[in-house]
Amino acid sequence: MPDTDLARLRTYLDQTLERGEERLPPEPRLSEELGVSRGRLRTLLKRLEAEGAIWRHVGKGTFIGPRKLIDTPTTSSSFSMDDILQARLLLEPPLAAEAAMRSTAEDLAAMDNCLAEMKLAESMLQWKRLDEKLHRTIAQATRNSLMLTLYDTLRAQMKFTLDRRIDQVFGAEPGPKENTDDEHSLVVEAIRNHDPVEAERQMRAHLHSLRGKLFGLR
């Protein structure tokens, strides 16, 4: 059965981002707004933290998105969109290959759930959240905590450059869905077949395709 409490919390995150905010309110206020107990809220937050949807900074609060290891706007703005795209091309195809060798049935079920939800996404923000979740699930499936940390660091930088470009190109549409959902499916299928060569090839093809959609570059 769907977890309605978790669904409400995910919607709350989306609405918070739509307001241009990243920090969540303190737990007492958040539990009251969601209508759940403090204990239940902590369980939900731990689940989202494990997904990389939120991160916690002791003394500062809970923030939406992956943990930032580089945490200054000045440093972030020094990374160009080309920097980000090149970094993704260097990092994510090998992650997909490693996931093909190490993924479990649970990992694949999580990827399948992302794919199914992406097809039903009703907003650009929802589609992007699911896209981020899928790519991070693939990174998690490598069972390599250092590689996952590198991915999270890269993902945190995307919001300063690449995410803005996606918003410019696609506006409020549900997302760059033309062919993109099919590309994701090909990546996941290669991982399911435990074919690292094909998984790496499909991920690289997907990122090149995305680059073309955003910038007309092949």
C-alpha positions in Angstrom: 0.0 0.0 0.0 1.2 3.5 -0.7 2.7 5.4 2.3 0.4 8.4 2.4 2.6 10.1 5.1 5.6 9.8 2.9 3.7 11.1 -0.1 2.6 14.1 1.9 6.2 14.8 2.9 7.4 14.5 -0.6 4.7 17.0 -1.7 5.8 19.3 1.1 9.4 19.1 -0.2 8.2 20.0 -3.7 6.2 22.9 -2.5 9.1 24.2 -0.4 11.4 24.1 -3.5 8.7 25.9 -5.6 8.9 28.8 -3.0 12.6 28.9 -3.6 13.4 27.5 -0.2 15.7 24.6 0.7 15.6 24.5 4.5 12.8 22.6 6.2 11.2 23.9 9.4 12.1 22.5 12.8 10.7 19.0 13.5 7.9 20.2 15.9 6.5 22.6 13.3 6.9 20.1 10.5 5.2 17.3 12.3 2.3 19.6 13.1 2.0 20.8 9.5 2.0 17.2 8.2 -0.2 15.8 11.0 2.2 13.1 12.1 4.0 12.3 15.4 7.6 13.4 16.0 8.6 9.7 15.9 6.9 9.0 12.7 8.4 12.2 11.1 11.9 11.1 12.1 11.3 7.7 10.4 10.2 9.4 7.2 13.1 11.8 7.3 15.6 9.0 7.7 14.1 7.3 4.7 14.4 10.4 2.6 17.9 11.0 3.9 18.9 7.5 2.8 17.6 8.3 -0.7 19.6 11.5 -0.8 16.4 13.6 -1.0 17.4 15.6 2.1 20.5 16.1 4.3 21.0 17.3 7.9 23.5 19.8 9.1 24.0 19.6 12.9 23.2 23.0 14.4 21.7 24.4 11.1 18.8 22.1 10.3 17.5 19.9 7.5 17.9 20.8 3.8 16.4 19.5 0.6 18.7 17.7 -1.8 22.0 15.8 -1.5 24.6 16.7 1.1 26.8 19.6 0.0 30.5 19.0 0.5 31.3 22.3 -1.4 29.1 24.8 0.4 29.7 28.3 -0.8 27.9 30.1 -3.7 31.2 31.6 -4.8 32.8 28.1 -5.4 29.6 26.7 -6.9 29.3 29.6 -9.4 32.9 28.8 -10.7 31.6 25.5 -12.2 30.3 26.0 -15.7 27.5 24.0 -17.3 30.2 22.4 -19.5 32.1 21.4 -16.3 29.0 19.7 -14.9 28.2 17.9 -18.1 31.8 16.7 -18.6 31.9 15.5 -14.9 28.6 13.6 -15.4 30.0 11.9 -18.5 33.1 10.9 -16.6 31.3 9.7 -13.5 27.9 8.3 -14.3 28.5 5.8 -17.1 31.1 3.9 -14.9 28.6 4.0 -12.0 26.0 2.4 -14.2 28.5 -0.3 -15.2 29.3 -1.0 -11.5 25.6 -1.1 -10.7 25.1 -3.7 -13.3 27.6 -5.9 -11.5 26.4 -5.2 -7.9 22.7 -4.3 -8.0 20.2 -6.4 -6.0 16.6 -7.2 -6.6 15.7 -4.4 -4.1 17.8 -1.9 -6.1 16.1 -2.9 -9.4 12.6 -2.6 -7.8 13.5 1.0 -6.7 14.6 1.8 -10.2 11.4 0.4 -11.7 9.3 2.4 -9.2 11.1 5.6 -10.3 10.5 4.8 -14.0 6.8 4.2 -13.4 6.3 7.4 -11.4 8.2 9.5 -13.9 5.7 8.4 -16.6 3.0 9.8 -14.4 4.7 13.0 -13.3 2.4 16.0 -13.5 4.9 18.8 -13.0 8.5 19.6 -14.0 9.5 19.7 -10.4 8.1 16.3 -9.7 9.8 14.8 -12.8 13.2 16.3 -11.8 12.9 14.9 -8.3 12.2 11.5 -9.7 15.0 11.8 -12.2 17.4 12.7 -9.4 16.1 9.8 -7.4 16.7 7.3 -10.3 20.2 8.5 -10.9 21.1 8.3 -7.3 19.5 4.9 -6.9 21.9 3.7 -9.7 24.8 5.3 -7.8 23.7 3.6 -4.6 23.6 0.2 -6.3 27.3 0.3 -6.8 27.7 -0.4 -3.0 30.7 2.0 -3.1 30.2 4.8 -0.5 33.0 6.9 -1.9 31.6 6.9 -5.4 28.2 7.7 -4.0 29.7 10.7 -2.1 31.3 11.9 -5.3 27.9 11.6 -7.1 26.2 13.5 -4.3 28.8 16.2 -4.5 28.3 16.5 -8.3 24.5 16.5 -7.9 24.6 19.3 -5.4 26.4 21.5 -7.9 23.9 20.8 -10.7 21.3 23.0 -9.1 23.5 26.1 -9.6 23.9 25.5 -13.3 22.3 22.5 -15.1 19.0 22.6 -13.3 18.5 26.3 -14.2 19.1 25.4 -17.8 16.5 22.6 -17.7 14.0 25.1 -16.3 14.8 27.6 -19.1 14.4 25.0 -21.8 11.4 23.1 -20.6 9.6 25.6 -18.3 6.7 24.2 -16.4 6.2 21.1 -18.6 6.3 17.7 -16.9 9.9 17.3 -18.0 12.2 16.5 -20.9 10.2 13.3 -21.5 10.6 13.0 -25.3 12.8 9.8 -25.5 14.2 10.5 -22.0 12.0 8.0 -20.2 12.9 5.4 -22.9 16.6 6.2 -22.4 16.3 5.6 -18.6 14.5 2.3 -19.3 17.4 1.1 -21.5 19.9 1.9 -18.7 17.9 0.1 -16.1 17.4 -2.9 -18.4 21.1 -3.2 -19.0 21.6 -3.1 -15.2 18.9 -5.7 -14.7 20.7 -8.0 -17.3 24.0 -7.5 -15.3 25.6 -6.2 -18.5 28.2 -3.6 -17.4 29.3 -2.7 -20.9 25.8 -2.1 -22.1 24.8 -0.2 -19.0 27.8 2.1 -19.4 27.0 2.6 -23.1 23.3 3.4 -22.5 24.1 5.9 -19.7 26.6 7.7 -21.8 24.1 7.8 -24.7 21.5 9.2 -22.4 23.8 12.0 -21.1 24.8 12.9 -24.6 21.1 13.0 -25.6 20.3 15.2 -22.6 23.2 17.5 -23.6 21.7 17.8 -27.1 18.3 18.6 -25.8 19.6 21.4 -23.5 22.3 22.9 -25.7 22.1 21.5 -29.2 25.4 19.7 -28.6 26.1 16.2 -29.7 
